Amino acid sequence: MNRALKITLVGLAVLLVVAAISWRGLRQRLTRAPSPAQAQRALVEAPATSPAAPLVPVRLYWAAPEDEGRGRLAPVEIQLPLAEDPEQRARQVLNALIVDAPSPQHRTLPLELTLLAFYLLPDGSAVADFSHDLATATPSGILSEQMAVDSIARTLEANLPAVRRLKILIQGQEQETLAGHLDLTGWIELQRAAAP
Amino acid sequence: MWQRNHWLLTAGVGLVALLAQEPTPWPIEPIEGDYRTVVLDPGHGGADSGARGGTGLLEKDLVLRLAHSLVPVLEREGWRVMLTRQGDELRSFDERAAVANAEPGAVFLTLHTGSTGSFGTARVYSFAGFAPEPADANPRSPGLLPWDRAQQPYLESSRRLAALLQSELARRLPGSPEAPASAAVRQLRNIAAPAVALELASVAVDDARALEALAPALAEAIARALAAFRAAPERTP
């Protein structure tokens, strides 16, 4: 084996080792990288409560999977370390409604949805501002859009006594409909008695 | 002289009392019992496809074909039938409402196929109702109906129509609910006539022909419900 061939082979071996190390690192970074929805949610979600915050039972309204296709919502109780502040508490509860559905059949809101902001005025009027995914990723239809809105409204009814009515915005703007059917121009009056 | 002043005073007080009266909240009474036109509204159209199935089925196409198939059936029953769109064109919610609102004695039916729900079932919706008007709202001139609350005086008759139609659908399309629902369906809000939305499940089906095969049952249910509504629009079913 002449000298030039030896040098070439050693060079190739070094290149292979470097490529393998780089590839491993790149893969690890890719698998750790959050999805755009996760990244957006991390930016806007409610600040974490202190570890000492007591766990509070929270009632979340998802689709009843045993009645799939029938449009019924059913409450599921989970425990969350909730903040005292009602606006922060609402953000925590609605974020859980989006991401913590026990199964895809329970889901009423798209997983990629982000709650951008939540405001509560002293008269009980609340404004929930969602990302554009509410309009683009919610299945279009009267039934599916009504279930999306009802799950938000009933979850707030059950957990935020201060909220009397709700306005839903998408990317900070009032929209005529959610995904082509359900009217979003008005206020949604919460029927406190309706929440079991 | 005293007598003349007395009459003037009385007339003045009467005029002030008349002007101080609250305007009648809903001076326009719905026409009951004289329904002769059905306005069929195939939802969406043009750039607005509505719900989209996994195999490319589009709500706008399905509901247009359904609407066209309903026309001869309803005409045979003696109805004058109007469509809010004839082809694949986009009409605004207001343009569609204007078709019904310009037609005395109209009944409005908006047709949809959703993305979810058990295949072959149908749900009927009346408008969910209106939030109370704010106390500081400007007083309404008698004879004027606010466009964005046009459905309000017709809610009761819309609920009756929805109940009749849902009952007929439950008989013909197994799995459909027995009772209608109410929802804030945008298209219904400014219809000044009895108005309901019908949503057939769903565009998730693989073959459009499976949904179109339901058209005869759908047409029969709609025709029977409309006939019952026209015969006794006041009676709660």
Interface residues (C-beta under 8 A of the other chain):
Chain A: E68 G69 R70 G71 P139 S140 G141 I142 L143 S144 Q146 V149 R165 E176 T177 G180 H181 L182 D183 T185 G186 W187 E189
Chain B: G43 H44 D48 G50 A51 R52 E59 F93 H112 T113 G114 S115 T116 G117 S118 T121 R123 Y125 F130 A131 D148 P177 A181 A183 A184 V185 R186 Q187 R189 A197 E199 A201 S202
